[in-house]
Amino acid sequence: MIRRIIASSAIVLLLAFPCRAAERVAHVGILLPSAPDSAAYRVYLEAFREGLRELGYVEGRNIALEYRWAENREDQYPALVAELIGDKVDLIYAVSTPATLVAMQATKKIPIVFPNSSDPVNTGLVASLARPGGNATGLSSMASDLWPKRMEILKETFPKLARLAMIWNSSNPAMKLRAKETLAAAAPMGVVVQDRGVRDLDGLEMVFAMMIKDRPDALLTMVDPFTRAHLKRILDFATEHRFPAMYEDRSFVEAGGLMSYGPSIAELFRRSAVFVDRILKGAKPADLPVEQPTKFELVINLKTAKQIGLTIPPNVLARADRVIK
């Protein structure tokens, strides 16, 4: 009788307090374009981890995050993806369009989530937003669709804007689409875009030399891992030579840029945790529609405006979601 009571008590305890050691640990490989010391990606990754925590994931208990950093070298992606596949991760979290494309070429079986693609359809990540169709899905920043709005804000802020220098990473297929959309948006507004696509730091310095000579009215910088890696150099140049500048991401403005318009990238990363959760629980990427942001923010740095001798019109300031003073 005593043995039966002890056995019954043990069963009750096991049911009431399930053994954590038996809880399955999901392995997620995170493929990043930058170096580990990237301030912006630290913020974005924390937003992603926060999203996971909100869904009940605890690192070391039921999820393991395995990081691979490309150190701002796209030629590193194939080897890094091969490592993650060799480690038999359950999911690959690819933080740039080039990284996602390499992962998709390497595996058709392992699910892939991208937190921030500017144009996942035209870059070949998915067949359509509603029906991705393959082993990748995630979120779109709608970057290519927002350039008409950015051009409108620039023109409203600087009515005499006639020549605009556009700096972008010409080796990134997603940036090529953004450049095309920018050119299309500028023409009806009477703005001539000086196309300054670059592939490396030497090319960036050559563009700076051309801008000093040509002196455009403003600077437009598309944000991707390359321009983010050289954020300080770009911001220092714009400030030193008093160029009004528009960026896609608020992190450039928080670091000293003049203005930005776009979705909250941190919020996209936080939301991407939902895709990871659903896939780990059995959903197929092909069946998870790509999400698009619904909220966009205009951020203006008045300290920078004063530093380069500019006055932002009151009507533009009134539209700003955040003003840095």
RAGIGI-V793357 format. One record per backbone hydrogen bond with DSSP energy under -0.5 kcal/mol. CO is the residue of the C=O (numbers start at 1). NH is the residue of the N-H. If there is no record, write none. Layout:
co:CO nh:NH
co:CO nh:NH
This chain:
co:1 nh:5
co:2 nh:6
co:3 nh:7
co:4 nh:8
co:5 nh:9
co:6 nh:10
co:7 nh:11
co:8 nh:12
co:9 nh:13
co:10 nh:14
co:11 nh:15
co:12 nh:16
co:13 nh:17
co:19 nh:22
co:20 nh:23
co:24 nh:26
co:26 nh:28
co:26 nh:64
co:27 nh:29
co:27 nh:90
co:27 nh:91
co:28 nh:30
co:28 nh:66
co:29 nh:31
co:29 nh:93
co:30 nh:32
co:30 nh:68
co:31 nh:95
co:32 nh:70
co:33 nh:72
co:34 nh:71
co:35 nh:38
co:38 nh:42
co:39 nh:43
co:40 nh:44
co:41 nh:45
co:42 nh:46
co:43 nh:47
co:44 nh:48
co:45 nh:49
co:46 nh:50
co:47 nh:51
co:48 nh:52
co:49 nh:53
co:50 nh:54
co:51 nh:55
co:52 nh:55
co:52 nh:57
co:53 nh:56
co:58 nh:61
co:58 nh:62
co:58 nh:63
co:62 nh:26
co:63 nh:60
co:64 nh:28
co:64 nh:66
co:65 nh:67
co:66 nh:30
co:68 nh:32
co:70 nh:73
co:73 nh:76
co:74 nh:77
co:76 nh:80
co:77 nh:81
co:78 nh:82
co:79 nh:83
co:80 nh:84
co:81 nh:85
co:82 nh:86
co:83 nh:87
co:84 nh:89
co:85 nh:88
co:90 nh:111
co:91 nh:29
co:91 nh:93
co:92 nh:94
co:92 nh:113
co:93 nh:31
co:93 nh:95
co:96 nh:100
co:97 nh:101
co:98 nh:102
co:99 nh:103
co:100 nh:104
co:101 nh:105
co:102 nh:106
co:103 nh:107
co:111 nh:92
co:112 nh:137
co:113 nh:94
co:114 nh:139
co:117 nh:141
co:117 nh:142
co:118 nh:144
co:119 nh:123
co:120 nh:125
co:120 nh:126
co:121 nh:124
co:129 nh:290
co:132 nh:127
co:135 nh:112
co:137 nh:114
co:138 nh:291
co:139 nh:117
co:140 nh:293
co:142 nh:145
co:142 nh:146
co:143 nh:146
co:144 nh:147
co:146 nh:150
co:147 nh:151
co:148 nh:152
co:149 nh:153
co:150 nh:154
co:151 nh:155
co:152 nh:156
co:153 nh:157
co:154 nh:158
co:158 nh:161
co:162 nh:192
co:163 nh:217
co:163 nh:218
co:164 nh:194
co:165 nh:167
co:165 nh:220
co:166 nh:196
co:167 nh:222
co:168 nh:170
co:168 nh:198
co:169 nh:172
co:171 nh:173
co:172 nh:175
co:172 nh:176
co:173 nh:177
co:174 nh:178
co:175 nh:179
co:176 nh:180
co:177 nh:181
co:178 nh:182
co:179 nh:183
co:180 nh:184
co:181 nh:185
co:182 nh:186
co:183 nh:187
co:184 nh:188
co:186 nh:189
co:186 nh:191
co:187 nh:190
co:190 nh:192
co:191 nh:193
co:192 nh:164
co:192 nh:194
co:193 nh:195
co:194 nh:166
co:194 nh:196
co:196 nh:168
co:198 nh:170
co:198 nh:171
co:200 nh:204
co:201 nh:205
co:202 nh:206
co:203 nh:207
co:204 nh:208
co:205 nh:209
co:206 nh:210
co:207 nh:211
co:208 nh:212
co:209 nh:213
co:210 nh:214
co:211 nh:215
co:217 nh:244
co:218 nh:165
co:219 nh:246
co:220 nh:167
co:220 nh:222
co:221 nh:248
co:222 nh:224
co:224 nh:228
co:225 nh:229
co:226 nh:230
co:228 nh:231
co:230 nh:234
co:231 nh:235
co:232 nh:236
co:233 nh:237
co:234 nh:238
co:235 nh:239
co:236 nh:240
co:237 nh:241
co:238 nh:243
co:239 nh:242
co:242 nh:244
co:244 nh:219
co:245 nh:259
co:246 nh:221
co:247 nh:261
co:249 nh:252
co:249 nh:253
co:250 nh:254
co:251 nh:255
co:252 nh:257
co:253 nh:256
co:258 nh:301
co:259 nh:247
co:260 nh:299
co:262 nh:297
co:263 nh:265
co:264 nh:268
co:265 nh:269
co:266 nh:270
co:267 nh:271
co:268 nh:272
co:269 nh:273
co:270 nh:273
co:271 nh:274
co:271 nh:275
co:272 nh:276
co:273 nh:277
co:274 nh:278
co:275 nh:279
co:276 nh:280
co:277 nh:281
co:278 nh:283
co:279 nh:282
co:284 nh:287
co:285 nh:288
co:286 nh:133
co:287 nh:289
co:291 nh:140
co:297 nh:262
co:297 nh:299
co:298 nh:321
co:298 nh:322
co:299 nh:260
co:300 nh:302
co:300 nh:324
co:301 nh:305
co:302 nh:306
co:303 nh:307
co:304 nh:308
co:305 nh:310
co:306 nh:309
co:310 nh:312
co:313 nh:316
co:313 nh:317
co:314 nh:318
co:315 nh:319
co:316 nh:319
co:316 nh:320
co:317 nh:320
co:322 nh:300
co:323 nh:325
co:324 nh:302
co:324 nh:303
